[in-house]
Amino acid sequence: MRTYDFSPFARSSIGFDRMFQALEDSLRSSNTENAWPPYNIARTGDGEYRIELAVAGFSPEELSITAQQNVLVVEGKRAATQGPEYLHRGIKGDTFVQRFNLADFVKVQDADYAHGVLSINLAREVPEEAKPRRIRIGSGSASRPETLEHRAA
Protein backbone atom coordinates (compact mmCIF):
# COMPACT_ATOMS: atom_id res chain seq x y z
CA MET A 1 0.00 0.00 0.00
CA ARG A 2 1.28 3.42 -0.88
CA THR A 3 1.21 6.26 1.57
CA TYR A 4 0.82 9.89 0.64
CA ASP A 5 1.78 12.88 2.74
CA PHE A 6 -0.74 15.70 2.41
CA SER A 7 0.99 17.94 4.95
CA PRO A 8 2.60 20.24 2.30
CA PHE A 9 -0.89 21.03 1.02
CA ALA A 10 -2.36 21.35 4.51
CA ARG A 11 0.31 23.87 5.52
CA SER A 12 -0.81 26.35 2.87
CA SER A 13 -4.55 25.66 2.92
CA ILE A 14 -7.11 26.90 5.39
CA GLY A 15 -10.45 25.18 5.92
CA PHE A 16 -9.69 22.06 3.86
CA ASP A 17 -9.20 19.76 6.87
CA ARG A 18 -12.25 17.66 6.01
CA MET A 19 -11.07 17.14 2.43
CA PHE A 20 -7.62 15.95 3.50
CA GLN A 21 -9.16 13.65 6.10
CA ALA A 22 -11.49 12.18 3.45
CA LEU A 23 -8.52 11.55 1.13
CA GLU A 24 -6.58 9.80 3.87
CA ASP A 25 -9.62 7.72 4.87
CA SER A 26 -10.25 6.64 1.28
CA LEU A 27 -6.62 5.52 0.90
CA ARG A 28 -6.84 3.48 4.11
CA SER A 29 -10.14 1.73 3.36
CA SER A 30 -10.11 -1.40 1.26
CA ASN A 31 -11.61 -1.40 -2.22
CA THR A 32 -13.97 -4.24 -1.36
CA GLU A 33 -15.35 -2.49 1.71
CA ASN A 34 -17.71 -0.29 -0.33
CA ALA A 35 -18.16 -2.62 -3.29
CA TRP A 36 -21.78 -3.56 -2.57
CA PRO A 37 -24.25 -2.49 -3.69
CA PRO A 38 -22.69 -1.45 -6.98
CA TYR A 39 -23.37 2.17 -7.91
CA ASN A 40 -22.86 4.81 -10.58
CA ILE A 41 -22.29 8.53 -10.09
CA ALA A 42 -23.16 10.69 -13.09
CA ARG A 43 -23.06 14.42 -13.81
CA THR A 44 -26.44 15.26 -15.31
CA GLY A 45 -25.95 19.00 -15.78
CA ASP A 46 -24.12 22.02 -14.49
CA GLY A 47 -23.95 21.39 -10.74
CA GLU A 48 -26.38 18.45 -10.98
CA TYR A 49 -25.58 14.81 -10.21
CA ARG A 50 -27.26 11.42 -9.95
CA ILE A 51 -26.28 8.42 -7.86
CA GLU A 52 -27.70 5.09 -9.07
CA LEU A 53 -27.50 2.07 -6.77
CA ALA A 54 -28.29 -1.46 -7.97
CA VAL A 55 -30.43 -2.77 -5.11
CA ALA A 56 -32.15 -5.74 -6.74
CA GLY A 57 -34.33 -7.66 -4.33
CA PHE A 58 -34.99 -4.71 -2.01
CA SER A 59 -38.34 -2.98 -1.92
CA PRO A 60 -38.55 0.81 -1.47
CA GLU A 61 -39.82 0.22 2.08
CA GLU A 62 -36.58 -1.62 2.95
CA LEU A 63 -34.41 1.30 1.82
CA SER A 64 -33.68 4.50 3.69
CA ILE A 65 -31.89 7.67 2.57
CA THR A 66 -30.57 10.14 5.13
CA ALA A 67 -28.93 13.46 4.27
CA GLN A 68 -26.71 14.71 7.07
CA GLN A 69 -24.27 17.58 6.93
CA ASN A 70 -22.08 16.83 3.88
CA VAL A 71 -22.84 13.08 4.07
CA LEU A 72 -25.49 11.06 2.27
CA VAL A 73 -26.25 7.70 3.89
CA VAL A 74 -28.18 4.99 2.02
CA GLU A 75 -29.22 1.94 4.03
CA GLY A 76 -30.90 -1.28 3.03
CA LYS A 77 -32.43 -3.61 5.62
CA ARG A 78 -34.19 -6.79 4.60
CA ALA A 79 -37.42 -7.58 6.34
CA ALA A 80 -37.06 -10.88 8.22
CA THR A 81 -39.10 -13.45 6.32
CA GLN A 82 -39.06 -17.21 6.15
CA GLY A 83 -38.12 -18.21 2.65
CA PRO A 84 -36.85 -21.20 0.77
CA GLU A 85 -33.57 -22.88 1.49
CA TYR A 86 -31.18 -21.58 -1.16
CA LEU A 87 -28.75 -23.93 -2.88
CA HIS A 88 -27.02 -20.95 -4.50
CA ARG A 89 -27.58 -17.29 -3.69
CA GLY A 90 -26.17 -15.03 -6.42
CA ILE A 91 -28.42 -12.06 -5.66
CA LYS A 92 -26.94 -10.53 -2.57
CA GLY A 93 -29.54 -9.45 -0.07
CA ASP A 94 -27.46 -8.48 2.93
CA THR A 95 -28.08 -5.40 4.98
CA PHE A 96 -25.89 -2.56 3.73
CA VAL A 97 -24.89 0.99 4.55
CA GLN A 98 -23.35 3.11 1.79
CA ARG A 99 -21.98 6.58 2.59
CA PHE A 100 -21.27 9.35 0.10
CA ASN A 101 -19.36 12.49 1.06
CA LEU A 102 -20.98 15.57 -0.40
CA ALA A 103 -19.30 18.86 -1.21
CA ASP A 104 -20.49 22.04 0.43
CA PHE A 105 -23.89 23.25 -0.80
CA VAL A 106 -24.80 19.91 -2.48
CA LYS A 107 -28.38 19.06 -1.58
CA VAL A 108 -30.52 15.98 -2.24
CA GLN A 109 -33.33 16.88 -4.63
CA ASP A 110 -35.30 13.64 -4.82
CA ALA A 111 -35.05 9.86 -5.10
CA ASP A 112 -36.72 7.29 -7.32
CA TYR A 113 -36.83 3.49 -7.36
CA ALA A 114 -37.50 1.56 -10.57
CA HIS A 115 -36.48 -1.87 -11.87
CA GLY A 116 -34.17 -2.58 -8.92
CA VAL A 117 -32.24 0.70 -9.28
CA LEU A 118 -32.40 3.45 -6.66
CA SER A 119 -31.69 6.87 -8.24
CA ILE A 120 -30.85 9.87 -6.07
CA ASN A 121 -30.70 13.30 -7.70
CA LEU A 122 -28.41 15.94 -6.21
CA ALA A 123 -27.82 19.61 -7.02
CA ARG A 124 -25.25 22.14 -5.94
CA GLU A 125 -27.03 25.28 -4.73
CA VAL A 126 -24.63 28.02 -3.73
CA PRO A 127 -26.38 30.61 -1.54
CA GLU A 128 -26.07 34.26 -2.47
CA GLU A 129 -23.90 35.08 0.57
CA ALA A 130 -21.36 32.40 -0.45
CA LYS A 131 -20.88 33.73 -3.98
CA PRO A 132 -17.78 35.82 -4.79
CA ARG A 133 -18.09 39.54 -4.16
CA ARG A 134 -15.88 42.46 -5.05
CA ILE A 135 -14.59 44.59 -2.21
CA ARG A 136 -14.06 48.23 -3.09
CA ILE A 137 -11.06 49.96 -1.69
CA GLY A 138 -12.19 53.20 -0.15
CA SER A 139 -10.30 56.26 0.93
CA GLY A 140 -10.85 56.25 4.66
CA SER A 141 -14.58 55.49 4.74
CA ALA A 142 -16.15 52.03 4.85
CA SER A 143 -17.52 50.81 1.53
CA ARG A 144 -20.12 48.15 0.81
CA PRO A 145 -19.15 44.86 -0.92
CA GLU A 146 -20.40 44.39 -4.47
CA THR A 147 -21.55 40.92 -5.58
CA LEU A 148 -19.92 39.56 -8.74
CA GLU A 149 -21.49 37.18 -11.21
CA HIS A 150 -21.27 33.61 -9.97
CA ARG A 151 -18.88 31.54 -12.06
CA ALA A 152 -18.70 27.75 -11.91
CA ALA A 153 -15.50 26.47 -10.36
MDTraj code that builds the backbone (N, CA, C; nanometers):
import mdtraj as md
import numpy as np

residues = "MET ARG THR TYR ASP PHE SER PRO PHE ALA ARG SER SER ILE GLY PHE ASP ARG MET PHE GLN ALA LEU GLU ASP SER LEU ARG SER SER ASN THR GLU ASN ALA TRP PRO PRO TYR ASN ILE ALA ARG THR GLY ASP GLY GLU TYR ARG ILE GLU LEU ALA VAL ALA GLY PHE SER PRO GLU GLU LEU SER ILE THR ALA GLN GLN ASN VAL LEU VAL VAL GLU GLY LYS ARG ALA ALA THR GLN GLY PRO GLU TYR LEU HIS ARG GLY ILE LYS GLY ASP THR PHE VAL GLN ARG PHE ASN LEU ALA ASP PHE VAL LYS VAL GLN ASP ALA ASP TYR ALA HIS GLY VAL LEU SER ILE ASN LEU ALA ARG GLU VAL PRO GLU GLU ALA LYS PRO ARG ARG ILE ARG ILE GLY SER GLY SER ALA SER ARG PRO GLU THR LEU GLU HIS ARG ALA ALA".split()
xyz = np.array([
    [0.0832, -0.1177, 0.0000],
    [0.0000, 0.0000, 0.0000],
    [0.0879, 0.1243, 0.0000],
    [0.0546, 0.2175, -0.0831],
    [0.1278, 0.3424, -0.0885],
    [0.0749, 0.4386, 0.0161],
    [0.1635, 0.5211, 0.0653],
    [0.1207, 0.6258, 0.1574],
    [0.1517, 0.7606, 0.0939],
    [0.0657, 0.8548, 0.1179],
    [0.0824, 0.9891, 0.0645],
    [0.0837, 1.0871, 0.1804],
    [0.1684, 1.1855, 0.1697],
    [0.1785, 1.2878, 0.2737],
    [0.1122, 1.4145, 0.2211],
    [-0.0002, 1.4511, 0.2830],
    [-0.0737, 1.5697, 0.2406],
    [-0.0340, 1.6937, 0.3195],
    [0.0633, 1.6806, 0.4104],
    [0.0990, 1.7942, 0.4952],
    [0.1494, 1.9165, 0.4166],
    [0.2214, 1.9019, 0.3029],
    [0.2602, 2.0238, 0.2298],
    [0.1382, 2.1037, 0.1814],
    [0.0323, 2.0335, 0.1448],
    [-0.0889, 2.1030, 0.1018],
    [-0.1616, 2.1635, 0.2214],
    [-0.1650, 2.0891, 0.3310],
    [-0.2363, 2.1354, 0.4506],
    [-0.1699, 2.2592, 0.5106],
    [-0.0386, 2.2709, 0.4954],
    [0.0315, 2.3874, 0.5522],
    [-0.0106, 2.5171, 0.4860],
    [-0.0472, 2.5118, 0.3585],
    [-0.0808, 2.6352, 0.2871],
    [-0.2296, 2.6468, 0.2553],
    [-0.3115, 2.5640, 0.3170],
    [-0.4553, 2.5663, 0.2921],
    [-0.5297, 2.5843, 0.4233],
    [-0.6318, 2.6643, 0.4194],
    [-0.7113, 2.6895, 0.5387],
    [-0.8536, 2.6425, 0.5123],
    [-0.9072, 2.5617, 0.6024],
    [-1.0454, 2.5176, 0.5915],
    [-1.0656, 2.3930, 0.5079],
    [-0.9581, 2.3266, 0.4681],
    [-0.9691, 2.2060, 0.3862],
    [-0.9435, 2.0798, 0.4682],
    [-0.9504, 2.0892, 0.5994],
    [-0.9204, 1.9759, 0.6870],
    [-1.0052, 1.8551, 0.6520],
    [-1.1334, 1.8769, 0.6300],
    [-1.2250, 1.7665, 0.6013],
    [-1.1879, 1.6962, 0.4707],
    [-1.1451, 1.7736, 0.3718],
    [-1.1073, 1.7142, 0.2432],
    [-0.9827, 1.6261, 0.2587],
    [-0.8821, 1.6747, 0.3312],
    [-0.7616, 1.5953, 0.3499],
    [-0.7911, 1.4695, 0.4304],
    [-0.8780, 1.4806, 0.5305],
    [-0.9160, 1.3648, 0.6098],
    [-0.9887, 1.2619, 0.5238],
    [-1.0769, 1.3089, 0.4343],
    [-1.1491, 1.2176, 0.3449],
    [-1.0534, 1.1466, 0.2498],
    [-0.9525, 1.2180, 0.2003],
    [-0.8525, 1.1554, 0.1128],
    [-0.7747, 1.0481, 0.1877],
    [-0.7316, 1.0787, 0.3083],
    [-0.6576, 0.9802, 0.3871],
    [-0.7443, 0.8597, 0.4211],
    [-0.8708, 0.8830, 0.4556],
    [-0.9621, 0.7723, 0.4871],
    [-0.9861, 0.6834, 0.3660],
    [-0.9997, 0.7439, 0.2483],
    [-1.0248, 0.6640, 0.1280],
    [-0.9028, 0.5801, 0.0907],
    [-0.7830, 0.6298, 0.1188],
    [-0.6624, 0.5524, 0.0903],
    [-0.6471, 0.4359, 0.1872],
    [-0.6952, 0.4534, 0.3109],
    [-0.6842, 0.3479, 0.4115],
    [-0.7884, 0.2384, 0.3941],
    [-0.9074, 0.2730, 0.3467],
    [-1.0141, 0.1726, 0.3361],
    [-0.9860, 0.0792, 0.2190],
    [-1.0321, -0.0429, 0.2328],
    [-1.0107, -0.1403, 0.1257],
    [-1.1096, -0.1159, 0.0127],
    [-1.0733, -0.1574, -0.1064],
    [-1.1614, -0.1395, -0.2220],
    [-1.2860, -0.2239, -0.2132],
    [-1.2806, -0.3368, -0.1448],
    [-1.3970, -0.4243, -0.1362],
    [-1.4931, -0.3813, -0.0271],
    [-1.4492, -0.2925, 0.0607],
    [-1.5345, -0.2489, 0.1710],
    [-1.6632, -0.1835, 0.1216],
    [-1.6548, -0.1005, 0.0192],
    [-1.7712, -0.0291, -0.0326],
    [-1.8123, -0.0810, -0.1698],
    [-1.7891, -0.2085, -0.1960],
    [-1.8159, -0.2624, -0.3287],
    [-1.9616, -0.3025, -0.3491],
    [-2.0391, -0.3141, -0.2414],
    [-2.1775, -0.3556, -0.2566],
    [-2.2684, -0.2635, -0.1801],
    [-2.3764, -0.2204, -0.2348],
    [-2.4247, -0.2493, -0.3686],
    [-2.3470, -0.1687, -0.4728],
    [-2.3384, -0.2206, -0.5935],
    [-2.2691, -0.1446, -0.6979],
    [-2.3458, -0.0160, -0.7286],
    [-2.2725, 0.0877, -0.7652],
    [-2.3374, 0.2165, -0.7908],
    [-2.2664, 0.2926, -0.9011],
    [-2.3383, 0.3873, -0.9589],
    [-2.2860, 0.4810, -1.0580],
    [-2.3041, 0.6209, -1.0028],
    [-2.2122, 0.7106, -1.0368],
    [-2.2287, 0.8527, -1.0085],
    [-2.2143, 0.9245, -1.1417],
    [-2.3160, 1.0018, -1.1791],
    [-2.3158, 1.0689, -1.3087],
    [-2.3404, 1.2184, -1.2917],
    [-2.2771, 1.2976, -1.3746],
    [-2.3059, 1.4416, -1.3811],
    [-2.4184, 1.4576, -1.4839],
    [-2.5287, 1.5135, -1.4417],
    [-2.6441, 1.5263, -1.5307],
    [-2.6633, 1.6675, -1.5827],
    [-2.5857, 1.7608, -1.5340],
    [-2.5949, 1.8996, -1.5779],
    [-2.4946, 1.9831, -1.5013],
    [-2.5024, 2.1123, -1.5180],
    [-2.4116, 2.2024, -1.4487],
    [-2.4491, 2.2061, -1.3006],
    [-2.3676, 2.1442, -1.2164],
    [-2.3950, 2.1387, -1.0743],
    [-2.5025, 2.0387, -1.0359],
    [-2.5364, 1.9463, -1.1261],
    [-2.6381, 1.8454, -1.0976],
    [-2.5777, 1.7061, -1.1153],
    [-2.6152, 1.6154, -1.0236],
    [-2.5575, 1.4813, -1.0215],
    [-2.6657, 1.3788, -0.9932],
    [-2.6358, 1.2533, -1.0269],
    [-2.7259, 1.1425, -0.9952],
    [-2.6425, 1.0248, -0.9472],
    [-2.6865, 0.9650, -0.8365],
    [-2.6281, 0.8419, -0.7858],
    [-2.7283, 0.7319, -0.8141],
    [-2.6829, 0.6238, -0.8772],
    [-2.7695, 0.5093, -0.9075],
    [-2.7117, 0.3872, -0.8374],
    [-2.7921, 0.3258, -0.7491],
    [-2.7502, 0.2072, -0.6768],
    [-2.8309, 0.0879, -0.7246],
    [-2.7626, -0.0218, -0.7562],
    [-2.8294, -0.1459, -0.7970],
    [-2.8676, -0.2217, -0.6710],
    [-2.9945, -0.2155, -0.6351],
    [-3.0430, -0.2772, -0.5113],
    [-3.1507, -0.3807, -0.5423],
    [-3.1193, -0.4703, -0.6340],
    [-3.2148, -0.5745, -0.6736],
    [-3.2553, -0.6565, -0.5520],
    [-3.3824, -0.6848, -0.5424],
    [-3.4328, -0.7658, -0.4334],
    [-3.4815, -0.6855, -0.3136],
    [-3.4504, -0.5573, -0.3093],
    [-3.4987, -0.4714, -0.2015],
    [-3.6227, -0.3969, -0.2491],
    [-3.7173, -0.3792, -0.1607],
    [-3.8342, -0.2975, -0.1922],
    [-3.8064, -0.1554, -0.1435],
    [-3.8774, -0.0563, -0.1940],
    [-3.8553, 0.0813, -0.1472],
    [-3.8739, 0.0965, 0.0046],
    [-3.9598, 0.0153, 0.0631],
    [-3.9823, 0.0225, 0.2077],
    [-3.8617, -0.0276, 0.2871],
    [-3.7764, -0.1080, 0.2272],
    [-3.6585, -0.1616, 0.2949],
    [-3.5356, -0.0720, 0.2784],
    [-3.5514, 0.0377, 0.2066],
    [-3.4412, 0.1302, 0.1818],
    [-3.4649, 0.2603, 0.2565],
    [-3.3565, 0.3205, 0.3030],
    [-3.3681, 0.4503, 0.3690],
    [-3.2546, 0.5398, 0.3231],
    [-3.2860, 0.6671, 0.3006],
    [-3.1888, 0.7671, 0.2568],
    [-3.1885, 0.8782, 0.3604],
    [-3.0699, 0.9096, 0.4127],
    [-3.0572, 1.0141, 0.5128],
    [-2.9519, 1.1133, 0.4667],
    [-2.9881, 1.2400, 0.4617],
    [-2.8933, 1.3457, 0.4266],
    [-2.8536, 1.4160, 0.5546],
    [-2.7263, 1.4015, 0.5916],
    [-2.6713, 1.4711, 0.7068],
    [-2.5800, 1.5788, 0.6525],
    [-2.5152, 1.6525, 0.7400],
    [-2.4270, 1.7583, 0.6929],
    [-2.3121, 1.6997, 0.6122],
    [-2.3113, 1.7249, 0.4833],
    [-2.2084, 1.6830, 0.3885],
    [-2.1920, 1.5321, 0.3761],
    [-2.2890, 1.4536, 0.4217],
    [-2.2843, 1.3082, 0.4075],
    [-2.4229, 1.2582, 0.3690],
    [-2.4263, 1.1722, 0.2686],
    [-2.5490, 1.1062, 0.2271],
    [-2.5350, 0.9594, 0.2655],
    [-2.6305, 0.9077, 0.3419],
    [-2.6251, 0.7696, 0.3892],
    [-2.7437, 0.6940, 0.3288],
    [-2.7139, 0.5849, 0.2585],
    [-2.8176, 0.4988, 0.2017],
    [-2.8072, 0.3647, 0.2729],
    [-2.9193, 0.3201, 0.3300],
    [-2.9219, 0.1937, 0.4034],
    [-3.0268, 0.1016, 0.3440],
    [-2.9954, -0.0256, 0.3451],
    [-3.0901, -0.1277, 0.3033],
    [-3.0995, -0.2341, 0.4103],
    [-3.2210, -0.2588, 0.4583],
    [-3.2427, -0.3608, 0.5620],
    [-3.3539, -0.4521, 0.5147],
    [-3.3212, -0.5782, 0.5009],
    [-3.4188, -0.6789, 0.4602],
    [-3.5162, -0.7061, 0.5720],
    [-3.6419, -0.7165, 0.5373],
    [-3.7422, -0.7584, 0.6340],
    [-3.7211, -0.9073, 0.6605],
    [-3.7280, -0.9469, 0.7852],
    [-3.7062, -1.0876, 0.8217],
    [-3.8268, -1.1707, 0.7772],
    [-3.8033, -1.2572, 0.6810],
    [-3.9096, -1.3453, 0.6316],
    [-3.8552, -1.4872, 0.6207],
    [-3.9426, -1.5810, 0.6347],
    [-3.9064, -1.7208, 0.6145],
    [-3.9181, -1.7492, 0.4652],
    [-3.8116, -1.7922, 0.4068],
    [-3.8116, -1.8205, 0.2649],
    [-3.7587, -1.9593, 0.2382],
    [-3.7360, -1.9877, 0.1134],
    [-3.6852, -2.1197, 0.0774],
    [-3.5395, -2.1364, 0.1191],
    [-3.4969, -2.2588, 0.1233],
    [-3.3567, -2.2883, 0.1488],
    [-3.2833, -2.2757, 0.0154],
    [-3.1887, -2.1826, 0.0084],
    [-3.1176, -2.1577, -0.1160],
    [-3.0026, -2.2563, -0.1336],
    [-2.9901, -2.3111, -0.2532],
    [-2.8746, -2.3933, -0.2875],
    [-2.7609, -2.3057, -0.3391],
    [-2.7971, -2.1954, -0.4043],
    [-2.7015, -2.0946, -0.4499],
    [-2.7700, -1.9595, -0.4378],
    [-2.7002, -1.8624, -0.3837],
    [-2.7581, -1.7290, -0.3694],
    [-2.6659, -1.6290, -0.4383],
    [-2.6962, -1.5971, -0.5635],
    [-2.6168, -1.5032, -0.6422],
    [-2.6645, -1.3603, -0.6290],
    [-2.7893, -1.3401, -0.5882],
    [-2.8418, -1.2063, -0.5662],
    [-2.8221, -1.1738, -0.4193],
    [-2.7290, -1.0869, -0.3948],
    [-2.6939, -1.0529, -0.2571],
    [-2.8099, -0.9764, -0.1944],
    [-2.8437, -1.0113, -0.0746],
    [-2.9542, -0.9455, -0.0072],
    [-2.9198, -0.9032, 0.1332],
    [-2.7905, -0.8853, 0.1592],
    [-2.7456, -0.8480, 0.2927],
    [-2.7840, -0.7040, 0.3250],
    [-2.7911, -0.6774, 0.4533],
    [-2.8082, -0.5404, 0.4982],
    [-2.6840, -0.4616, 0.4570],
    [-2.7031, -0.3369, 0.4138],
    [-2.5886, -0.2564, 0.3725],
    [-2.6059, -0.1125, 0.4200],
    [-2.4933, -0.0451, 0.4298],
    [-2.4890, 0.0988, 0.4555],
    [-2.3852, 0.1554, 0.3596],
    [-2.4258, 0.2478, 0.2759],
    [-2.3354, 0.3114, 0.1795],
    [-2.3327, 0.4611, 0.2097],
    [-2.2134, 0.5161, 0.2276],
    [-2.1985, 0.6583, 0.2590],
    [-2.1323, 0.7305, 0.1420],
    [-2.1838, 0.8498, 0.1130],
    [-2.1271, 0.9348, 0.0096],
    [-2.0959, 1.0701, 0.0730],
    [-1.9727, 1.1155, 0.0582],
    [-1.9357, 1.2487, 0.1064],
    [-1.9801, 1.3511, 0.0025],
    [-2.0478, 1.4532, 0.0489],
    [-2.0984, 1.5573, -0.0403],
    [-2.0189, 1.6851, -0.0209],
    [-1.9974, 1.7565, -0.1291],
    [-1.9298, 1.8860, -0.1213],
    [-2.0236, 1.9872, -0.0553],
    [-1.9679, 2.0978, -0.0153],
    [-2.0495, 2.2038, 0.0425],
    [-2.1570, 2.2467, -0.0565],
    [-2.2741, 2.2743, -0.0062],
    [-2.3889, 2.3250, -0.0800],
    [-2.4518, 2.2232, -0.1736],
    [-2.4129, 2.0950, -0.1679],
    [-2.4795, 1.9914, -0.2476],
    [-2.5973, 1.9391, -0.1663],
    [-2.7143, 1.9459, -0.2256],
    [-2.8381, 1.9059, -0.1581],
    [-2.9053, 1.7931, -0.2354],
    [-2.9749, 1.7062, -0.1617],
    [-3.0518, 1.5983, -0.2239],
    [-3.1823, 1.6576, -0.2751],
    [-3.2100, 1.6372, -0.4034],
    [-3.3328, 1.6884, -0.4633],
    [-3.4484, 1.5906, -0.4467],
    [-3.4262, 1.4662, -0.4920],
    [-3.5296, 1.3638, -0.4820],
    [-3.4677, 1.2275, -0.5057],
    [-3.5500, 1.1237, -0.4883],
    [-3.5046, 0.9863, -0.5098],
    [-3.6161, 0.9097, -0.5785],
    [-3.5767, 0.8094, -0.6575],
    [-3.6722, 0.7288, -0.7324],
    [-3.6232, 0.5843, -0.7339],
    [-3.7168, 0.4916, -0.7332],
    [-3.6828, 0.3493, -0.7360],
    [-3.7589, 0.2842, -0.8516],
    [-3.6862, 0.2243, -0.9441],
    [-3.7499, 0.1560, -1.0573],
    [-3.6595, 0.0439, -1.1066],
    [-3.7183, -0.0722, -1.1298],
    [-3.6484, -0.1869, -1.1873],
    [-3.5232, -0.2261, -1.1088],
    [-3.5293, -0.2177, -0.9746],
    [-3.4165, -0.2583, -0.8916],
    [-3.3045, -0.1570, -0.8818],
    [-3.3263, -0.0342, -0.9329],
    [-3.2242, 0.0701, -0.9275],
    [-3.2794, 0.1890, -0.8491],
    [-3.2068, 0.2283, -0.7445],
    [-3.2405, 0.3454, -0.6659],
    [-3.1632, 0.4634, -0.7228],
    [-3.2323, 0.5667, -0.7680],
    [-3.1689, 0.6865, -0.8242],
    [-3.1891, 0.8034, -0.7290],
    [-3.0805, 0.8710, -0.6966],
    [-3.0852, 0.9867, -0.6072],
    [-3.0300, 1.1055, -0.6838],
    [-3.1110, 1.2097, -0.6975],
    [-3.0701, 1.3298, -0.7699],
    [-3.0206, 1.4353, -0.6720],
    [-2.9049, 1.4941, -0.7055],
    [-2.8410, 1.5943, -0.6209],
    [-2.8167, 1.7203, -0.7027],
    [-2.8124, 1.8339, -0.6345],
    [-2.7819, 1.9606, -0.7021],
    [-2.6988, 2.0472, -0.6102],
    [-2.6080, 2.1199, -0.6707],
    [-2.5250, 2.2141, -0.5943],
    [-2.5927, 2.3496, -0.6004],
    [-2.6338, 2.4001, -0.4841],
    [-2.7032, 2.5277, -0.4733],
    [-2.6207, 2.6203, -0.3851],
    [-2.5478, 2.7102, -0.4470],
    [-2.4630, 2.8025, -0.3729],
    [-2.5482, 2.9217, -0.3297],
    [-2.5590, 2.9475, -0.1986],
    [-2.6381, 3.0613, -0.1537],
    [-2.5733, 3.1935, -0.1936],
    [-2.6542, 3.2953, -0.2023],
    [-2.6071, 3.4263, -0.2466],
    [-2.4905, 3.4770, -0.1621],
    [-2.4967, 3.4556, -0.0301],
    [-2.3902, 3.5075, 0.0570],
    [-2.2581, 3.4325, 0.0405],
    [-2.2589, 3.3160, -0.0243],
    [-2.1358, 3.2403, -0.0449],
    [-2.0731, 3.2672, -0.1817],
    [-2.1417, 3.3424, -0.2654],
    [-2.0881, 3.3733, -0.3980],
    [-1.9788, 3.4795, -0.3863],
    [-1.8866, 3.4827, -0.4843],
    [-1.7785, 3.5816, -0.4794],
    [-1.8343, 3.7243, -0.4817],
    [-1.7674, 3.8138, -0.4140],
    [-1.8086, 3.9537, -0.4158],
    [-1.6849, 4.0413, -0.4230],
    [-1.6996, 4.1522, -0.4881],
    [-1.5881, 4.2455, -0.5051],
    [-1.5894, 4.3435, -0.3881],
    [-1.4741, 4.3654, -0.3304],
    [-1.4595, 4.4590, -0.2207],
    [-1.3936, 4.5856, -0.2754],
    [-1.4636, 4.6962, -0.2629],
    [-1.4064, 4.8228, -0.3093],
    [-1.3071, 4.8748, -0.2068],
    [-1.2057, 4.9349, -0.2562],
    [-1.1064, 4.9957, -0.1689],
    [-1.1418, 5.1430, -0.1576],
    [-1.1773, 5.1821, -0.0379],
    [-1.2189, 5.3204, -0.0150],
    [-1.1035, 5.4056, 0.0312],
    [-1.1335, 5.5331, 0.0453],
    [-1.0297, 5.6257, 0.0930],
    [-1.0691, 5.6770, 0.2315],
    [-1.0605, 5.5858, 0.3280],
    [-1.0849, 5.6254, 0.4656],
    [-1.2259, 5.5996, 0.5151],
    [-1.3217, 5.5776, 0.4276],
    [-1.4578, 5.5485, 0.4737],
    [-1.4931, 5.4064, 0.4329],
    [-1.5761, 5.3425, 0.5125],
    [-1.6154, 5.2034, 0.4847],
    [-1.6990, 5.1971, 0.3584],
    [-1.6725, 5.0985, 0.2744],
    [-1.7516, 5.0813, 0.1526],
    [-1.8249, 4.9485, 0.1589],
    [-1.9299, 4.9357, 0.0821],
    [-2.0123, 4.8147, 0.0807],
    [-1.9586, 4.7175, -0.0245],
    [-1.9596, 4.5844, 0.0073],
    [-1.9146, 4.4860, -0.0923],
    [-2.0116, 4.4789, -0.2090],
    [-1.9600, 4.4506, -0.3257],
    [-2.0404, 4.4388, -0.4469],
    [-2.0353, 4.2938, -0.4937],
    [-2.1516, 4.2315, -0.5167],
    [-2.1547, 4.0918, -0.5585],
    [-2.1186, 4.0797, -0.7059],
    [-2.0293, 3.9858, -0.7354],
    [-1.9916, 3.9565, -0.8742],
    [-2.0834, 3.8510, -0.9306],
    [-2.0768, 3.8300, -1.0605],
    [-2.1493, 3.7180, -1.1207],
    [-2.0900, 3.5896, -1.0688],
    [-2.1754, 3.4911, -1.0439],
    [-2.1275, 3.3606, -0.9973],
    [-2.0719, 3.2833, -1.1160],
    [-1.9515, 3.2337, -1.1006],
    [-1.8882, 3.1535, -1.2060],
    [-1.8642, 3.0145, -1.1524],
    [-1.8913, 2.9135, -1.2335],
    [-1.8695, 2.7750, -1.1914],
    [-1.7211, 2.7517, -1.1701],
    [-1.6902, 2.6755, -1.0669],
    [-1.5497, 2.6474, -1.0360],
    [-1.4936, 2.5470, -1.1320],
])
top = md.Topology()
chain = top.add_chain()
for i, resn in enumerate(residues, 1):
    res = top.add_residue(resn, chain, resSeq=i)
    for name in ("N", "CA", "C"):
        top.add_atom(name, md.element.get_by_symbol(name[0]), res)
traj = md.Trajectory(xyz[None], top)
